[in-house]
Amino acid sequence: MSPTDSTAGAVHASAATGAPISLGRSDDPATQQRVLDLLAEEGADLARVAVGHCDALSPRPDELEPLLDRGVFVQFDQLGRLPSVLSVSDDQDVATAVLELARRGHAERILLSQDVSTKSQLLGYGGGGYGFILRQFVPYLKMLGADELTGVIVRDIAVGADDTGIRSGIIGEVGAESVPLTGNELKSVRASGRASRATGAPVTFHFGGVGEEKFRVLDILEEEGVAPSNIVMGHGMDVLMDPSFAERLLARGVFVEFDFMASPGSPWGHLVLTSDHKVIRGIADLVERGYAPQIVLGHDVCQKIQLKRYGGKGYDYIPRHFLPALRRLGVSAEVIHMIMVENPARALTFAEPR
């Protein structure tokens, strides 16, 4: 198939389905512009086109201006790559380029994501879903309705992410942290619920709302037919601040995940407000009240500084330090086995699609 045929096919499919178009970036600027010309000639709305793999140009943001001037999105999708697969740029280059392009007025045409196609990355239980990096994804989310977004998530689970064939094993983590929740966050929650019902995949949340907003999220998922046993509410440390709130949340039957263990800070630049000592005591109290079957743990290692090589506690902090501390507070070996083995197995099990 020629590039012209491929381009025309993409435009016709987009027109028929309402789906946006994602392109790989050409190393030749003239070729890239020609592809955009072909899309425009075929009637494509360039405002619904994203050009991927722009990381290599991040040290030279001037070279991205011709793309942005055409009204397309530029996508930086090599974020978080291991050093062995970094080629031209790194995350700092991308951050510098994004800030410079934003200063020039292009903030709403920038997308950030992770390309999982390189097998040398640690690909475990991949997640699909939208809404986590909300400031970056707002323009993209505005392009999609709830049904379109549902279709994207379902495809990630049933077929695979992009053209990698790597299928998501869980939906998320789904971003929901604003107070009140934004329209895009609510759309992302609803689409994730619909995709969960259609595929049986579990859903995991970044906070899942703050305070009473958590119940708004759970109400939407209940409306969409998602079983509570298929829901994981992440970053649950704040739940421990108020025992009565914890009772109300756990009474809904969801899993609560306590994570970001031993972190010296957070990706948002502030210190984590709940110490591990308080989290350990809070978990022991929940176990005493009978909620052990709904507790899961995670390191949430997402920054270089959390790795042992850079002074962090690494990936063995929970078994080496956290679990022994729970044992010292009287949590039995059987309950720890439940939290570490049985609960994750249930949380990650697909339900029957409906």
N, C-alpha and C positions, 0 to 999 in steps of 0.2 A: 504494500500500500504506500502511495506517495505521501509526502508531507501535506500536500494540498488535500488529498482524500481524507487523511487523518484529521486535519483541521476542520474540514467540512463536516465530517462525522461527529466530531466533538460538539460543534455548534448545533447541529440538528438534534443531537441527544440532549443538549442543554435546553434547547427550545421545547422539546417534547416533555421533559421531566421537571424543568425549573431548576435543575442543579447548576451550581457554579462550575467553572472550568479551572483545573489546576494544571500548570505547565511545568515541565523541567526547564531549567535555564540553559541557554546555549552559550558556549564560550565565545562565540562570535557575535558581537553586538549587532552587526548588520543582519545576520540570520535571525536573531531574536526579534528585531523590528519587523522583518519580513513576515514572521509567524503572526505577530500582532496585526499586521496589515491584512493578512489572509483571514484572520478571525473577524476583523472589522468588515471586510468585504462580504463575508458570509452572514453578516448581520448580528454578530455577537456583541453583547454589551460588555465592553472592556472593564467596566466597574465591577463585574462579577467574574473577573479573571485574576488568578493568583499565579505569579511566577516564582517557582521554588528554587531552593539551593542557592540563594543569593549570598550566603556566608562568605564565599570566596572573594566577593567584591567588597566586603565590609571595610578593609583597609583603604578602599578607594570609593568613598560614598558618592563622589561626583559621577562615577560610572553608572550609578543607580538612578540618577536624576532622569535620564531619557525614558526609563521604564515608568517612573512615577508620573512623568509628564503625560504619558498615555492614559493615565487613570487606573492602571492595574494595581493590584496588591503586590508587594514584594515580600517574600517569605524567607525568614532565616530559620532553617530547620535542622541544623547540625549541632544544636545546643547540647551541652553536657557530654560531648564525645570524650572517650578516653584519650589520653595523650598520644597513644600509638596510632590512632586513626585521625588525629588532627592534621590537616595538610596545610592550607594557606592561612587560615585565621583561627582564632580561639574565641571563647565567650567574651573576653574583654574587648577584642576588636569589634565584635558584634554590638556590645553595649555602647561603645563609643560611636559606632555608625548610627545606631538607632537614635541616640541623643542628638547627633548632628542633623540627621534627617528630620527629626521632630522639630528642632530649632528652625529648620527651613520650611516648616508648615506641612510636613508629610505624615504626621503621627497617625492619622486615621487610615493610611494605606500600608501599614506595616503589620505583618503577622509574625509571631514567634511560635515555634513548635519544635518537636524532636522527631527526627527521621530515624526510624528503628530498623532500617534496611540493612545496616552493617552487622553481620553476625558476631563480630568480635566484641560488640557491646554485650553487657550481661542481660540477655533477654530471658526473663523468667516468666512470670504470670502477667502478661501484658494487659493493660487496661485501655478501654475506649470510652470516650465521653468528652464533653466540651464544657468550658466555663471556668477552668481553674485559673489561668492567667487572664483574668477578665479584662484588664485594661488593654491587653494586646488583641484579644479575640472579639472585643465588642463590635468592630466593623464586620467581621465575618459572621458573627451570630445575628447581626441585623439583617444579613442577606438571606438567612434561612428561617422558614417557619418551623413550628414545632414538629410537623409531620416530616418535613425535609430533614431536619436534624435527627429525628428518629431513624430515618432511612440510612443516614450516614453511620450511626452507631450500630444498627443492625448489620450493616455490611461489614464493619470491622469485626464483628463477632462471627458471622456466618461465612464470610469469604476471606477476609484478611485486611490489614491496614495497607492502604494504597495498593501497590502491586507486589507486596512482599510475600503474600500468602501466610503471614503471621497473624493468627486469629487471636482476638482479645479473649481473655478468660474472665474478665470482670469489667463492669462499666464504671469508669471513674479514674482518678478521684474527681468527683463532680464538684465544681466550685459553687459554694453557697455560703457567703460570709458577710454580706453587707447587712446593715440595719437601717431601714428595712431592706429586704431582698429586692434586687432590681428586676426589671422586666426580663432581661436576658438570663439572669440567674433562674428565675421562675420557669422560663421556657426551657432552659437546660435541664432543670429538675423534672419537668413534665415529660420531655422527650426521653430522658433516661428511664423514667418509669415505664413509658410505652415500649421502649426497646427491651426492658427487662421482662415485661409481660410476654412480649412476642418471642423472645429467645430463651427465657428462663435464667438468664445471666444475673448474678448478684450485682448490687450497686454499692459502691463505697463513696463516701462524701468527705470533702475537705470542710470540716466543721459541720456541714449540714445545717447551717444557720446558727445564729448566736442568740442565746436565751430563748424567748418564746418563739422565735422564727423557726427553731428546730421542729416545733409541732406543726407549723405551716407546711414545712417540707414533707413531713410524714403524712399529713392530711392529703396532699397532692398525690403522693405515692399510693396511698390507700385508694383514692379515687381512680387511679390508673390500674389498680388490681395487683399491686406488688405485695407479696407476703412480707411481714416484718422480719421473718427469718432470713430474707434475702437482702437485708439492708445492714450496712456497716456505717456507723457515724464516727468519722475519724477525728483525731486531735481532741479526744474527749476529756482532757485534763480539767477544763472549766466545769465539767459536770460535778466534779468532786467538791466544788466550793459550796454547794447547797444540797444537803442530803435529800430534802423534799423534792427538789427539782430532779435529782438523779432517780428517785423513786418513780416520778411521773414518766420520765423518759424510758426507763427500763421496763415499766409496765406496758409499754407499747410493743414489747417483744423483740426489739432490734438488738443488734450487737453494738457495743461501744468499744472503740479502739483507743488504747492509751499508747502514745508513741512519742517520737522526738526525744527519746531517752538520752540523757547525759550530754545534751547539746549545749555548747557554749553560747549560743545565740540562735537567731532564726534568719531565714531568707529575707525577712521584712526589716531587719536591721535593729530589732530590739531584743532584749533578753527574754527568755521564756519565763513567764511569771510564776509557774508552779514548779517547785523543786521535785526531784525524783523522790526525795524522802517523803514529801506530802502525798505524792502519787501512790507510793508503796503502801502507806498507811490507809489511804482512801480505798485502794483495791482490796486490802485485807478486810476493811469494814464492809464493802459490798459483798465479799465472799461470805462474811458472817451473816449477812442479811439474805443470803440465798441466791445471789445473782451471778455466781461463778459461771453458769452455762452461757452467759451473754458477754463475757469479757474476752477481748483479744489484745495482743501486744504487738508493737512494731518499733523498730529502731528509727525509721524514717530518716535514714542516712541520705541526705540530698545535697550536701555541701562538702567541698574538699576538706574543710577544717574538721569535719567529723571523722575522717579517716585516720587511722593510727599513724600513718606516715606523716601526717601534718599536725599531730598532737591530740587528735580526738580519741574516742573510745572504740571506734570501729564496729564491726558486725557481731562481736561476741559479748557485748556488754550485758545483754539481757541474761543469757545463761550463766555468765561468769560472775555477775554482781547483783543484778536485779532480782533474779529468782531466789538466790540464797537469802536476800534480805526479806523477801516474802515468807520464806520458811522460818526465819527467826521471829516473825510476827505470828507464827502459828498456822500459816496456810499449809495444808497437807500436801504430800507428794502426789496424791491422787488428784487433788484439785489443780495443782500445777500442770499435771499431765493433761487434764481437761482443757485448761486455758491454752496450752502450747500445741496440743495435737488435735484433740477432739473438736474444739470450737472452730479453729481455722478450717478443718475438714468440712464441717457443716456450713460455715459461712461462705466457702468457695464452691459449694455444690450447686449445680444448676437445678432450678425447679422445672417442673413440667411446663413447657410453653403453653400460653393460652391466647 
